[in-house]
Amino acid sequence: MLPMRLFADPVFTVCSILSFIVGFAMLGALTFLPTYLQYVDGDSATVSGVRTLPMVIGLLIASVFSGNVVSKTGTYRIFPIVGALVMALGLYLLSLMGSATSAWLESVYMFVLGAGIGLCMQVLTIAVQNTVAYADLGTATSGVTFFRTLGSSFGTAVFGTIYANTLAPNLRDGVAAAARTGAADPATIAEAAQSPQGVHALPARAAAPVIEAYADTLHTVFLWTVPVALLGFLVALFLKQVELRDSARMGAPDMGEGFAQPAPADSGHVLERSVAGIVRNVGMNTARGIIRDSDTRLDIAGAWAVMQVSLFTRMVGYASLGLIAARRRIPPEVLVPVFDRMVDEGYVTRTGTYFSLTPAGEREAEVIGAAWSAWLGGQIEKDLGRPADEELTAAVDTIAKRLLAEDLEQGLTSETAGASPASR
């Protein structure tokens, strides 16, 4: 499921280790933030969840910022390095919180932690997608998110152990100190100390030592996450900066992959996205150059008409002037001269309102298609590595089908598409 050859790539190895560490520190700390807010501050379970919003806001802002900077500049290495330091600072600040700390200051500390996490997590997937081979894109992307989830599981377990082992002696001392105040009997205090509501229902003098016991315990948990975050900083120093592929830069502002659970990512989806980005930016001069360098006998207008008939026949089973014109959002009358010329020259035949290619037209379509495929393959090879020709054709066909589906959703039906210009 996870080929060992991927670990020969230093970027994948570093990102996997760093993702594990980030997940370890993040979930290890976040699991106990609501516990702190309930036992120390006396918040309800709902309010304690709402009060972690500053951390989520910090994470969102940092993720959007880092993604856009990476998309525009292609530089990603600095973000995990800075993010690990900011995350370590945020965890250290959390370890300083106590019963006297104001809610606003606690929110600032959580915001700092969220910003550090956001700076780290978003670019790890981008870096991996930028370096592995095309065939390994799905596996590598899922691998990095899997290591983050694995780190989260380990972090929760390890810090849960620290919490349990530290709480027992602290709580025993806290209950004893509360009993000495005489505000309540020891049995009542010991029973009340088992829940946040019980602790804060005690008289203030009796509750204070118990609250302090929980605060000291959670201080220890947060403090132990700081070395883990610093270890992430050391690992991030080994992350290499390489030139980003176009597909990686296009996907940098999107937080979906960076924060999603591991999913069976499809390398074909990445190929489709790369093809779409290339096709979107193809200009007329580029198209003229592809036609000129091919072995076709057609000019660019004739080549376009022949390829439209070939494309729509392959996509929907037939080609009509109405369908082609509607797809291009131009009046059918504009296209009549070039299609009439292709019929006269013997490259296309007309049956009613439908067109089909003659053997000569099929030969030209094959030549033009080969030239287009070679050019497109060369562009993708610069970005993702050379995919198989059938994969490239499938990606182009998928994009074309989606464009046609969008037209159908906007009111273009097969009946109106196949109608003659006069009837329309």
Sequence and secondary structure as in RCSB ss.txt:
>XXXX:A:sequence
MLPMRLFADPVFTVCSILSFIVGFAMLGALTFLPTYLQYVDGDSATVSGVRTLPMVIGLLIASVFSGNVVSKTGT
YRIFPIVGALVMALGLYLLSLMGSATSAWLESVYMFVLGAGIGLCMQVLTIAVQNTVAYADLGTATSGVTFFRTL
GSSFGTAVFGTIYANTLAPNLRDGVAAAARTGAADPATIAEAAQSPQGVHALPARAAAPVIEAYADTLHTVFLWT
VPVALLGFLVALFLKQVELRDSARMGAPDMGEGFAQPAPADSGHVLERSVAGIVRNVGMNTARGIIRDSDTRLDI
AGAWAVMQVSLFTRMVGYASLGLIAARRRIPPEVLVPVFDRMVDEGYVTRTGTYFSLTPAGEREAEVIGAAWSAW
LGGQIEKDLGRPADEELTAAVDTIAKRLLAEDLEQGLTSETAGASPASR
>XXXX:A:secstr
   GGGGGSHHHHHHHHHHHHHHHHHHHHHTTHHHHHHHTS   HHHHHHTTHHHHHHHHHHHHHHHHHHHHH  
 THHHHHHHHHHHHHHHHHHT  TTS HHHHHHHHHHHHHHHHHHHHHHHHHHHHHS GGGHHHHHHHHHHHHHH
HHHHHHHHHHHHHHHHHHHHHHHHHHHHHHTTSS HHHHHHHTTSHHHHHHS HHHHHHHHHHHHHHHHHHHHHH
HHHHHHHHHHHTT       HHHHHHTT  HHHHS      HHHHHHHHHHHHHHT  HHHHHHHHHHSS  S H
HHHHHHHHHHHHHHHHS EEHHHHHHHHTS HHHHHHHHHHHHHTTSEEEETTEEEE HHHHHHHHHHHHHHHHH
HHHHHHHHT    HHHHHHHHHHHHHHHHHHHHHTT  HHHHHS TTT 
